Amino acid sequence: MPTQKLEILALEWQVWPLRQQGLKPRAVAVLLLIGLVCLVLLISLPFIASLVLGMALIISLLPYYLPTRYRVEAEGITVSHSLGIGRRKRKWSEFVRCEARPQGYLLSPFAPSTQPHALETWRAVWLPNPTDTTARALLSSLLENFLLLSN
């Protein structure tokens, strides 16, 4: 009887919202960021406080301005932001629910209910669809297989 070798696949893709838009929205976004930072710096706060608030604003907007990498593999999901600012690695066993949405998939550690859980914003993982249609189909099958195997 022939033995079948199970090949574990991994899928990795990158999402960069600023790059996926046209030139005009990019220019508006950059000008908006500069304007908001200047506004923070111009308010009547001490220089150090203005600097800290300006840096916090810039860091909070980095996922829009820089690419984010997503990796789905047998061990779990890894979300890495550019410049090494943040990296989240989650195991499949942490997820209870997977919701397919038009723009991607929401993986949540909370059971389905009529109201979203208050901590879902921080504990759930959002996986945007890859731009390649073949990669989208592969992502869908990987999520289905890995979530079934882990639960």
DSSP file (Angstrom, degrees, kcal/mol; ACC not computed):
  #  RESIDUE AA STRUCTURE BP1 BP2  ACC     N-H-->O    O-->H-N    N-H-->O    O-->H-N    TCO  KAPPA ALPHA  PHI   PSI    X-CA   Y-CA   Z-CA
    1    1 A M              0   0    0      0, 0.0     2,-0.1     0, 0.0     0, 0.0   0.000 360.0 360.0 360.0 123.4    0.0    0.0    0.0
    2    2 A P        -     0   0    0      0, 0.0     2,-0.4     0, 0.0     0, 0.0  -0.401 360.0-132.8 -69.9 142.8    1.6    3.3   -1.0
    3    3 A T        -     0   0    0     -2,-0.1     2,-0.5     2,-0.0     0, 0.0  -0.760  13.8-135.6 -94.8 142.1    2.1    5.9    1.7
    4    4 A Q        -     0   0    0     -2,-0.4     2,-0.6     2,-0.0     0, 0.0  -0.820  10.0-141.0 -98.4 135.0    1.0    9.5    1.0
    5    5 A K        -     0   0    0     -2,-0.5     2,-0.7     2,-0.0    -2,-0.0  -0.844  14.0-139.6 -95.6 121.9    3.3   12.3    2.1
    6    6 A L        -     0   0    0     -2,-0.6     2,-0.7     1,-0.0    -2,-0.0  -0.712  14.5-154.2 -83.4 117.1    1.4   15.2    3.5
    7    7 A E        -     0   0    0     -2,-0.7     2,-0.5     0, 0.0    -2,-0.0  -0.826   6.4-144.9 -95.7 118.8    3.0   18.4    2.3
    8    8 A I        -     0   0    0     -2,-0.7     2,-0.2     1,-0.0    -2,-0.0  -0.716  18.5-154.0 -84.7 124.1    2.5   21.3    4.6
    9    9 A L        -     0   0    0     -2,-0.5     2,-0.4    64,-0.0    65,-0.2  -0.613   8.9-162.2 -96.9 156.6    2.0   24.5    2.7
   10   10 A A        -     0   0    0     -2,-0.2     2,-0.4    63,-0.2    63,-0.2  -0.988   3.0-158.2-134.0 146.3    2.8   28.1    3.7
   11   11 A L  E     -A   72   0A   0     61,-2.6    61,-3.0    -2,-0.4     2,-0.4  -0.992  10.1-179.0-127.7 131.0    1.5   31.2    2.2
   12   12 A E  E     +A   71   0A   0     -2,-0.4     2,-0.3    59,-0.2    59,-0.2  -0.996   9.6 159.6-131.2 135.4    3.1   34.6    2.5
   13   13 A W  E     -A   70   0A   0     57,-2.2    57,-3.1    -2,-0.4     2,-0.4  -0.957  27.9-130.0-148.6 167.3    2.0   37.9    1.1
   14   14 A Q  E     -A   69   0A   0     -2,-0.3     2,-0.4    55,-0.2    55,-0.2  -0.947  11.4-163.2-124.7 140.1    2.4   41.6    1.6
   15   15 A V  E     +A   68   0A   0     53,-2.8    53,-2.7    -2,-0.4    51,-0.0  -0.991  10.3 174.2-124.5 129.8   -0.2   44.4    1.9
   16   16 A W    >>  -     0   0    0     -2,-0.4     4,-1.7    51,-0.2     3,-0.5  -0.803   9.0-171.1-135.6  91.2    0.6   48.0    1.5
   17   17 A P  H 3> S+     0   0    0      0, 0.0     4,-0.6     0, 0.0    -1,-0.1   0.850  85.1  53.2 -55.4 -40.2   -2.5   50.2    1.6
   18   18 A L  H >4 S+     0   0    0     46,-1.4     3,-0.7     1,-0.2    47,-0.1   0.895 110.8  46.6 -63.9 -39.4   -0.8   53.4    0.6
   19   19 A R  H <4 S+     0   0    0     -3,-0.5    -1,-0.2     1,-0.2     7,-0.1   0.802 104.5  61.3 -72.8 -29.6    0.8   51.8   -2.5
   20   20 A Q  H 3< S+     0   0    0     -4,-1.7    -1,-0.2     2,-0.0    -2,-0.2   0.623  97.5  72.4 -75.5 -11.4   -2.5   50.2   -3.6
   21   21 A Q  S << S-     0   0    0     -3,-0.7    -3,-0.0    -4,-0.6     0, 0.0  -0.508  92.2 -94.4 -96.3 170.3   -4.1   53.6   -4.0
   22   22 A G     >  -     0   0    0     -2,-0.2     4,-1.3     1,-0.1    -1,-0.2  -0.087  40.9 -94.7 -75.5-179.9   -3.5   56.1   -6.7
   23   23 A L  H  > S+     0   0    0      1,-0.2     4,-2.4     2,-0.2     5,-0.2   0.883 118.4  56.6 -66.4 -41.1   -1.1   59.1   -6.5
   24   24 A K  H  > S+     0   0    0      1,-0.2     4,-2.4     2,-0.2     5,-0.2   0.936 107.0  46.9 -62.2 -48.7   -3.6   61.7   -5.4
   25   25 A P  H  > S+     0   0    0      0, 0.0     4,-2.4     0, 0.0    -1,-0.2   0.870 111.6  53.9 -61.2 -32.8   -4.7   59.8   -2.2
   26   26 A R  H  X S+     0   0    0     -4,-1.3     4,-2.5     2,-0.2    -2,-0.2   0.938 109.2  46.7 -63.9 -46.0   -1.0   59.2   -1.4
   27   27 A A  H  X S+     0   0    0     -4,-2.4     4,-2.5     1,-0.2     5,-0.2   0.910 113.4  48.9 -63.6 -41.8   -0.2   62.9   -1.6
   28   28 A V  H  X S+     0   0    0     -4,-2.4     4,-2.6     1,-0.2    -1,-0.2   0.909 111.2  50.6 -63.1 -41.8   -3.3   63.7    0.5
   29   29 A A  H  X S+     0   0    0     -4,-2.4     4,-2.2    -5,-0.2    -2,-0.2   0.908 111.6  46.8 -64.8 -42.0   -2.3   61.1    3.1
   30   30 A V  H  X S+     0   0    0     -4,-2.5     4,-2.4     2,-0.2    -2,-0.2   0.928 114.2  47.3 -66.1 -44.5    1.3   62.4    3.4
   31   31 A L  H  X S+     0   0    0     -4,-2.5     4,-2.7     1,-0.2    -2,-0.2   0.882 110.8  52.7 -64.1 -37.6    0.1   66.0    3.7
   32   32 A L  H  X S+     0   0    0     -4,-2.6     4,-2.6    -5,-0.2    -1,-0.2   0.920 109.7  48.5 -63.0 -43.3   -2.5   65.0    6.3
   33   33 A L  H  X S+     0   0    0     -4,-2.2     4,-2.3     2,-0.2    -2,-0.2   0.938 113.3  46.3 -62.6 -46.8    0.2   63.3    8.3
   34   34 A I  H  X S+     0   0    0     -4,-2.4     4,-2.4     1,-0.2    -2,-0.2   0.913 113.5  50.1 -62.4 -42.6    2.5   66.3    8.1
   35   35 A G  H  X S+     0   0    0     -4,-2.7     4,-2.3     1,-0.2    -2,-0.2   0.899 110.9  48.1 -63.4 -41.5   -0.3   68.6    9.0
   36   36 A L  H  X S+     0   0    0     -4,-2.6     4,-2.4     2,-0.2    -1,-0.2   0.899 111.7  49.4 -67.6 -39.5   -1.4   66.6   12.0
   37   37 A V  H  X S+     0   0    0     -4,-2.3     4,-2.4     2,-0.2    -2,-0.2   0.924 111.9  48.7 -64.8 -43.0    2.1   66.3   13.3
   38   38 A C  H  X S+     0   0    0     -4,-2.4     4,-1.8     2,-0.2    -2,-0.2   0.896 110.3  52.0 -62.9 -39.6    2.6   70.1   12.9
   39   39 A L  H  X S+     0   0    0     -4,-2.3     4,-1.2     2,-0.2    -1,-0.2   0.925 109.9  48.5 -62.8 -43.7   -0.7   70.7   14.7
   40   40 A V  H  < S+     0   0    0     -4,-2.4     3,-0.4     1,-0.2    -1,-0.2   0.915 113.5  47.7 -61.5 -41.8    0.4   68.5   17.6
   41   41 A L  H  < S+     0   0    0     -4,-2.4    -1,-0.2     1,-0.2     4,-0.2   0.761 109.5  53.8 -72.4 -23.8    3.7   70.4   17.8
   42   42 A L  H  < S+     0   0    0     -4,-1.8    -1,-0.2    -5,-0.2    -2,-0.2   0.683  83.7 100.7 -86.1 -17.6    2.1   73.8   17.7
   43   43 A I  S  < S-     0   0    0     -4,-1.2     2,-2.6    -3,-0.4     7,-0.1  -0.290  94.4 -92.9 -66.9 158.9   -0.3   73.3   20.6
   44   44 A S  S    S+     0   0    0      6,-0.0    -1,-0.1     3,-0.0    -2,-0.1  -0.404  82.4 120.5 -79.7  74.0    0.8   74.8   23.8
   45   45 A L  S    S-     0   0    0     -2,-2.6     5,-0.0    -4,-0.2     0, 0.0  -0.881  72.3 -85.1-124.0 159.9    2.6   71.9   25.3
   46   46 A P     >  -     0   0    0      0, 0.0     4,-2.4     0, 0.0     5,-0.2  -0.282  45.1-108.9 -60.6 155.0    6.2   71.6   26.4
   47   47 A F  H  > S+     0   0    0      1,-0.2     4,-2.5     2,-0.2     5,-0.2   0.885 117.4  50.8 -55.8 -44.6    8.5   70.6   23.6
   48   48 A I  H  > S+     0   0    0      1,-0.2     4,-2.6     2,-0.2    -1,-0.2   0.912 110.7  48.9 -62.7 -43.4    9.1   67.0   25.0
   49   49 A A  H  > S+     0   0    0      2,-0.2     4,-2.5     1,-0.2    -1,-0.2   0.905 111.9  49.4 -63.6 -41.1    5.4   66.4   25.3
   50   50 A S  H  X S+     0   0    0     -4,-2.4     4,-2.4     2,-0.2    -2,-0.2   0.902 111.6  49.4 -63.3 -41.2    4.8   67.6   21.7
   51   51 A L  H  X S+     0   0    0     -4,-2.5     4,-2.3    -5,-0.2    -2,-0.2   0.918 111.6  48.1 -64.3 -44.4    7.6   65.4   20.5
   52   52 A V  H  X S+     0   0    0     -4,-2.6     4,-2.3     2,-0.2    -2,-0.2   0.915 113.4  47.4 -63.7 -43.8    6.3   62.3   22.2
   53   53 A L  H  X S+     0   0    0     -4,-2.5     4,-2.1     2,-0.2    -2,-0.2   0.892 111.3  51.2 -65.7 -39.3    2.7   63.0   20.9
   54   54 A G  H  X S+     0   0    0     -4,-2.4     4,-2.2     2,-0.2    -2,-0.2   0.912 111.2  47.3 -62.9 -42.8    4.1   63.5   17.4
   55   55 A M  H  X S+     0   0    0     -4,-2.3     4,-2.7     2,-0.2     5,-0.2   0.890 110.3  52.8 -66.2 -39.0    6.0   60.3   17.5
   56   56 A A  H  X S+     0   0    0     -4,-2.3     4,-2.0     2,-0.2    -1,-0.2   0.898 109.7  49.5 -62.7 -40.0    3.0   58.4   18.8
   57   57 A L  H  X S+     0   0    0     -4,-2.1     4,-1.2     2,-0.2    -2,-0.2   0.932 112.2  46.8 -64.1 -46.6    0.9   59.8   16.0
   58   58 A I  H >X S+     0   0    0     -4,-2.2     4,-0.7     1,-0.2     3,-0.5   0.922 112.7  49.4 -63.1 -44.2    3.4   58.7   13.4
   59   59 A I  H >< S+     0   0    0     -4,-2.7     3,-0.7     1,-0.2    -1,-0.2   0.871 107.2  55.2 -64.7 -36.8    3.9   55.3   14.8
   60   60 A S  H 3< S+     0   0    0     -4,-2.0    -1,-0.2     1,-0.2    -2,-0.2   0.782 111.5  44.8 -68.0 -24.8    0.1   54.7   15.0
   61   61 A L  H XX S+     0   0    0     -4,-1.2     4,-1.4    -3,-0.5     3,-1.4   0.486  84.9  96.5 -96.1  -3.8   -0.2   55.5   11.2
   62   62 A L  H <X S+     0   0    0     -3,-0.7     4,-2.6    -4,-0.7    -1,-0.2   0.846  73.1  63.7 -58.2 -38.0    2.8   53.4   10.1
   63   63 A P  H 34 S+     0   0    0      0, 0.0    -1,-0.3     0, 0.0    -2,-0.1   0.808 107.6  45.5 -58.8 -25.1    0.8   50.3    9.1
   64   64 A Y  H <4 S+     0   0    0     -3,-1.4   -46,-1.4     1,-0.1    -2,-0.2   0.873 117.9  41.1 -79.8 -39.3   -0.9   52.5    6.5
   65   65 A Y  H  < S+     0   0    0     -4,-1.4    -3,-0.2   -48,-0.1    -1,-0.1   0.700 117.4  45.9 -84.7 -20.6    2.3   54.0    5.2
   66   66 A L  S  < S-     0   0    0     -4,-2.6   -48,-0.1    -5,-0.2   -51,-0.0  -0.868  91.8 -95.3-123.6 156.2    4.5   50.9    5.3
   67   67 A P        -     0   0    0      0, 0.0    15,-1.2     0, 0.0     2,-0.4  -0.318  28.6-151.0 -71.1 152.3    3.9   47.3    4.1
   68   68 A T  E     -AB  15  81A   0    -53,-2.7   -53,-2.8    13,-0.2     2,-0.4  -0.985   9.0-145.5-121.5 133.9    2.7   44.6    6.4
   69   69 A R  E     -AB  14  80A   0     11,-3.0    11,-2.7    -2,-0.4     2,-0.4  -0.825  10.2-164.4-102.9 138.6    3.6   40.9    5.8
   70   70 A Y  E     -AB  13  79A   0    -57,-3.1   -57,-2.2    -2,-0.4     2,-0.4  -0.963   4.4-173.3-120.3 137.9    1.3   38.0    6.5
   71   71 A R  E     -AB  12  78A   0      7,-2.2     7,-2.5    -2,-0.4     2,-0.5  -0.986   4.8-170.2-135.6 124.7    2.4   34.4    6.8
   72   72 A V  E     +AB  11  77A   0    -61,-3.0   -61,-2.6    -2,-0.4     2,-0.2  -0.965  25.8 146.5-113.7 122.6    0.0   31.4    7.2
   73   73 A E        -     0   0    0      3,-2.5     3,-0.5    -2,-0.5   -63,-0.2  -0.835  62.3 -81.5-145.9-179.1    1.7   28.1    7.9
   74   74 A A  S    S+     0   0    0     -2,-0.2    18,-0.2     1,-0.2     3,-0.1   0.817 124.5  50.5 -61.1 -33.7    1.1   24.9    9.8
   75   75 A E  S    S-     0   0    0      1,-0.2    17,-0.8    16,-0.1     2,-0.3   0.805 121.6 -88.2 -76.4 -29.6    2.2   26.4   13.2
   76   76 A G  E     - C   0  91A   0     -3,-0.5    -3,-2.5    15,-0.2     2,-0.4  -0.991  56.1 -41.4 157.4-150.7    0.0   29.4   12.9
   77   77 A I  E     -BC  72  90A   0     13,-2.6    13,-2.9    -2,-0.3     2,-0.4  -0.927  37.6-164.2-120.4 139.2   -0.2   33.0   11.6
   78   78 A T  E     -BC  71  89A   0     -7,-2.5    -7,-2.2    -2,-0.4     2,-0.5  -0.992   1.6-170.4-124.2 129.0    2.5   35.6   11.7
   79   79 A V  E     -BC  70  88A   0      9,-2.8     9,-2.7    -2,-0.4     2,-0.5  -0.977  11.5-175.8-117.3 117.9    1.8   39.3   11.1
   80   80 A S  E     -BC  69  87A   0    -11,-2.7   -11,-3.0    -2,-0.5     2,-0.2  -0.960  11.0-154.1-120.9 127.0    5.0   41.4   10.7
   81   81 A H  E >   -B   68   0A   0      5,-2.9     3,-1.0    -2,-0.5     5,-0.2  -0.638  33.7 -92.9 -92.5 156.0    5.1   45.2   10.3
   82   82 A S  G >  S+     0   0    0    -15,-1.2     3,-1.5    -2,-0.2     4,-0.2  -0.156 106.2  30.0 -64.3 161.7    7.9   47.0    8.5
   83   83 A L  G 3  S-     0   0    0      1,-0.3    -1,-0.2     2,-0.1    -2,-0.0   0.589 121.4 -85.6  63.3  13.4   10.9   48.3   10.4
   84   84 A G  G <  S+     0   0    0     -3,-1.0    -1,-0.3     2,-0.1    -2,-0.2   0.729  89.6 138.4  66.3  21.6   10.5   45.6   13.0
   85   85 A I  S <  S+     0   0    0     -3,-1.5     2,-0.3     1,-0.2    -2,-0.1   0.886  70.6   2.3 -69.3 -39.5    7.9   47.7   14.9
   86   86 A G        +     0   0    0     -5,-0.2    -5,-2.9    -4,-0.2     2,-0.4  -0.991  56.0 179.9-152.4 141.6    5.6   44.8   15.6
   87   87 A R  E     -C   80   0A   0     -2,-0.3     2,-0.5    -7,-0.2    -7,-0.2  -0.959   7.4-169.6-143.7 122.9    5.3   41.1   15.0
   88   88 A R  E     -C   79   0A   0     -9,-2.7    -9,-2.8    -2,-0.4     2,-0.5  -0.955   2.1-175.0-115.0 125.6    2.5   38.9   16.1
   89   89 A K  E     -C   78   0A   0     -2,-0.5     2,-0.4   -11,-0.2   -11,-0.2  -0.982   9.4-179.1-120.1 122.6    2.7   35.2   16.0
   90   90 A R  E     -C   77   0A   0    -13,-2.9   -13,-2.6    -2,-0.5     2,-0.2  -0.952  20.9-131.5-125.5 140.9   -0.4   33.2   16.9
   91   91 A K  E >   -C   76   0A   0     -2,-0.4     3,-1.4   -15,-0.2     4,-0.3  -0.545  23.4-119.5 -86.4 154.7   -1.0   29.5   17.0
   92   92 A W  G >  S+     0   0    0    -17,-0.8     3,-1.7     1,-0.3   -16,-0.1   0.827 109.8  66.9 -62.5 -32.0   -4.1   27.9   15.4
   93   93 A S  G 3  S+     0   0    0      1,-0.3    -1,-0.3     3,-0.0   -17,-0.1   0.677  90.0  65.8 -66.3 -15.2   -5.3   26.6   18.7
   94   94 A E  G <  S+     0   0    0     -3,-1.4     2,-0.4     2,-0.0    -1,-0.3   0.669  88.3  83.0 -77.5 -16.6   -5.9   30.1   19.9
   95   95 A F    <   +     0   0    0     -3,-1.7     3,-0.1    -4,-0.3    29,-0.0  -0.732  41.6 169.3 -99.7 137.8   -8.7   30.7   17.3
   96   96 A V        +     0   0    0     12,-2.7     2,-0.4    -2,-0.4    -1,-0.1   0.679  68.8  34.3-107.5 -32.0  -12.3   29.6   17.8
   97   97 A R  E     -D  108   0B   0     11,-2.3    11,-2.6    14,-0.1     2,-0.4  -0.957  53.0-167.5-135.3 144.1  -13.9   31.3   14.9
   98   98 A C  E     -D  107   0B   0     -2,-0.4     2,-0.5     9,-0.2     9,-0.2  -0.984  10.8-167.6-130.9 121.1  -13.1   32.3   11.3
   99   99 A E  E     -D  106   0B   0      7,-2.6     7,-2.4    -2,-0.4     2,-0.5  -0.939  12.8-144.8-111.8 122.9  -15.3   34.8    9.4
  100  100 A A  E     +D  105   0B   0     -2,-0.5     5,-0.2     5,-0.2    -2,-0.0  -0.734  26.0 175.4 -83.3 129.3  -14.9   35.2    5.7
  101  101 A R  E >   -D  104   0B   0      3,-3.2     3,-0.8    -2,-0.5    -2,-0.0  -0.856  45.0-101.5-128.2 164.6  -15.6   38.8    4.6
  102  102 A P  T 3  S+     0   0    0      0, 0.0     3,-0.1     0, 0.0    -1,-0.0   0.842 121.7  39.2 -58.4 -34.4  -15.3   40.5    1.2
  103  103 A Q  T 3  S-     0   0    0      1,-0.1    26,-2.7    25,-0.1     2,-0.3   0.580 129.6 -61.1 -93.2  -9.9  -11.9   42.1    2.1
  104  104 A G  E <   -DE 101 128B   0     -3,-0.8    -3,-3.2    24,-0.3     2,-0.4  -0.977  66.0 -51.1 165.3-152.4  -10.4   39.2    4.0
  105  105 A Y  E     -DE 100 127B   0     22,-2.6    22,-3.1    -2,-0.3     2,-0.6  -0.961  28.7-150.4-127.3 139.2  -10.8   36.9    7.0
  106  106 A L  E     -DE  99 126B   0     -7,-2.4    -7,-2.6    -2,-0.4     2,-0.6  -0.949  12.1-165.7-108.2 118.8  -11.3   37.7   10.7
  107  107 A L  E     -DE  98 125B   0     18,-2.9    18,-2.8    -2,-0.6    -9,-0.2  -0.923  14.8-176.8-105.7 120.6   -9.8   35.0   13.0
  108  108 A S  E     -D   97   0B   0    -11,-2.6   -12,-2.7    -2,-0.6   -11,-2.3  -0.908  35.0-148.5-124.1 144.4  -11.2   35.4   16.6
  109  109 A P  S    S+     0   0    0      0, 0.0     2,-0.3     0, 0.0    -1,-0.1   0.420  79.9  86.3 -83.9   2.4  -10.5   33.7   19.9
  110  110 A F  S    S-     0   0    0    -13,-0.1    -2,-0.1     1,-0.1   -14,-0.1  -0.800  84.1-109.7-108.7 146.3  -14.1   34.3   20.9
  111  111 A A        -     0   0    0     -2,-0.3     6,-0.1     1,-0.1   -14,-0.1  -0.291  47.8 -87.5 -66.6 153.7  -17.1   32.2   20.2
  112  112 A P        +     0   0    0      0, 0.0     2,-0.3     0, 0.0    -1,-0.1  -0.341  59.2 157.1 -63.1 142.2  -19.7   33.5   17.7
  113  113 A S        -     0   0    0     -3,-0.1     4,-0.1     1,-0.1    -3,-0.0  -0.942  55.4-102.0-154.3 173.4  -22.4   35.7   19.2
  114  114 A T  S    S+     0   0    0     -2,-0.3    -1,-0.1     1,-0.1     0, 0.0   0.817 109.9  47.4 -72.6 -29.5  -24.9   38.4   18.2
  115  115 A Q  S    S-     0   0    0     -3,-0.0    -1,-0.1     0, 0.0     2,-0.1  -0.920  94.0-114.0-111.2 136.6  -22.6   41.1   19.7
  116  116 A P        -     0   0    0      0, 0.0     2,-0.1     0, 0.0    -2,-0.1  -0.404  39.9-102.5 -65.3 145.8  -18.9   41.3   19.0
  117  117 A H    >   -     0   0    0     -6,-0.1     3,-1.4     1,-0.1     4,-0.3  -0.393  24.9-123.5 -67.5 145.5  -16.7   40.7   22.1
  118  118 A A  T 3  S+     0   0    0      1,-0.3     3,-0.4     2,-0.1     4,-0.1   0.806 110.4  46.1 -62.4 -31.0  -15.2   43.9   23.6
  119  119 A L  T >> S+     0   0    0      1,-0.2     4,-2.2     2,-0.1     3,-0.9   0.398  82.4  98.8 -93.3   3.2  -11.7   42.5   23.4
  120  120 A E  H <> S+     0   0    0     -3,-1.4     4,-2.2     1,-0.3    -1,-0.2   0.841  74.2  63.0 -61.4 -33.7  -12.0   41.3   19.8
  121  121 A T  H 34 S+     0   0    0     -3,-0.4    -1,-0.3    -4,-0.3    -2,-0.1   0.856 114.9  31.6 -58.8 -35.5  -10.3   44.4   18.4
  122  122 A W  H <4 S+     0   0    0     -3,-0.9    -2,-0.2    -4,-0.1    -1,-0.2   0.744 126.6  38.4 -96.3 -26.2   -7.1   43.6   20.2
  123  123 A R  H  < S+     0   0    0     -4,-2.2    -3,-0.2     2,-0.0    -2,-0.2   0.691  97.2  83.5-102.6 -20.0   -7.1   39.8   20.3
  124  124 A A  S  < S-     0   0    0     -4,-2.2     2,-0.5    -5,-0.3   -16,-0.2  -0.404  70.7-134.2 -79.0 161.0   -8.5   38.9   16.8
  125  125 A V  E     -E  107   0B   0    -18,-2.8   -18,-2.9    -2,-0.1     2,-0.6  -0.976   9.4-151.5-118.8 128.8   -6.4   38.8   13.7
  126  126 A W  E     -E  106   0B   0     -2,-0.5   -20,-0.2   -20,-0.2   -18,-0.0  -0.885   8.9-169.0 -99.6 123.0   -7.4   40.4   10.5
  127  127 A L  E     -E  105   0B   0    -22,-3.1   -22,-2.6    -2,-0.6     2,-0.1  -0.914  12.4-150.3-112.0 103.3   -6.0   38.7    7.3
  128  128 A P  E     -E  104   0B   0      0, 0.0   -24,-0.3     0, 0.0   -25,-0.1  -0.391  31.1 -95.2 -69.0 151.0   -6.7   40.9    4.3
  129  129 A N        -     0   0    0    -26,-2.7     7,-0.1     1,-0.1     2,-0.1  -0.381  38.3-115.2 -63.5 139.4   -7.1   39.0    1.0
  130  130 A P        -     0   0    0      0, 0.0     6,-0.1     0, 0.0    -1,-0.1  -0.405  21.8-122.7 -66.4 155.7   -3.9   38.7   -1.2
  131  131 A T  S    S+     0   0    0     -2,-0.1     2,-0.4     4,-0.1    -2,-0.1   0.798  91.8  83.3 -72.8 -27.4   -4.2   40.5   -4.5
  132  132 A D  S  > S-     0   0    0      1,-0.1     4,-1.7     2,-0.0     5,-0.1  -0.628  73.8-145.7 -79.3 130.2   -3.5   37.4   -6.5
  133  133 A T  H  > S+     0   0    0     -2,-0.4     4,-2.0     1,-0.2     5,-0.2   0.840  99.8  53.8 -67.8 -32.9   -6.6   35.3   -7.0
  134  134 A T  H  > S+     0   0    0      1,-0.2     4,-2.2     2,-0.2    -1,-0.2   0.916 108.6  49.5 -65.5 -41.9   -4.7   32.0   -6.8
  135  135 A A  H  > S+     0   0    0      2,-0.2     4,-2.5     1,-0.2    -2,-0.2   0.842 107.7  55.4 -65.9 -32.8   -3.3   33.1   -3.5
  136  136 A R  H  X S+     0   0    0     -4,-1.7     4,-2.3     2,-0.2    -1,-0.2   0.932 109.0  46.1 -63.4 -45.7   -6.8   33.9   -2.3
  137  137 A A  H  X S+     0   0    0     -4,-2.0     4,-2.1     1,-0.2    -2,-0.2   0.905 113.4  49.3 -64.2 -40.6   -8.0   30.4   -3.1
  138  138 A L  H  X S+     0   0    0     -4,-2.2     4,-2.7     2,-0.2    -2,-0.2   0.900 109.6  52.1 -64.8 -41.1   -5.0   28.9   -1.4
  139  139 A L  H  X S+     0   0    0     -4,-2.5     4,-2.7     2,-0.2     5,-0.2   0.922 108.4  51.4 -60.4 -44.8   -5.5   31.1    1.7
  140  140 A S  H  X S+     0   0    0     -4,-2.3     4,-2.0     1,-0.2    -1,-0.2   0.924 113.6  43.1 -59.8 -46.2   -9.1   30.0    2.0
  141  141 A S  H  X S+     0   0    0     -4,-2.1     4,-2.6     2,-0.2     5,-0.2   0.884 113.3  52.2 -70.5 -37.1   -8.2   26.3    1.8
  142  142 A L  H  X S+     0   0    0     -4,-2.7     4,-3.0     2,-0.2     5,-0.3   0.932 110.4  48.0 -62.9 -45.3   -5.3   26.7    4.2
  143  143 A L  H  X S+     0   0    0     -4,-2.7     4,-2.3     1,-0.2     5,-0.3   0.925 113.0  48.6 -60.6 -44.5   -7.4   28.4    6.8
  144  144 A E  H  X S+     0   0    0     -4,-2.0     4,-1.7    -5,-0.2    -2,-0.2   0.936 116.4  42.1 -61.8 -47.1  -10.1   25.7    6.5
  145  145 A N  H  X S+     0   0    0     -4,-2.6     4,-2.3     2,-0.2    -2,-0.2   0.937 116.5  45.8 -67.5 -48.0   -7.6   22.9    6.8
  146  146 A F  H  X S+     0   0    0     -4,-3.0     4,-1.8     1,-0.2    -1,-0.2   0.887 113.7  48.8 -66.9 -38.7   -5.5   24.4    9.6
  147  147 A L  H  X S+     0   0    0     -4,-2.3     4,-1.3    -5,-0.3    -1,-0.2   0.867 112.1  49.1 -69.6 -34.6   -8.5   25.4   11.7
  148  148 A L  H  < S+     0   0    0     -4,-1.7    -2,-0.2    -5,-0.3    -1,-0.2   0.899 112.2  48.7 -68.7 -39.7  -10.1   22.0   11.3
  149  149 A L  H  < S+     0   0    0     -4,-2.3    -2,-0.2     1,-0.2    -1,-0.2   0.840 112.5  47.9 -68.5 -32.8   -6.8   20.3   12.4
  150  150 A S  H  <        0   0    0     -4,-1.8    -1,-0.2     1,-0.2    -2,-0.2   0.761 360.0 360.0 -82.5 -24.3   -6.3   22.5   15.4
  151  151 A N     <        0   0    0     -4,-1.3    -1,-0.2    -5,-0.1    -2,-0.2   0.436 360.0 360.0-107.8 360.0   -9.8   22.2   16.8
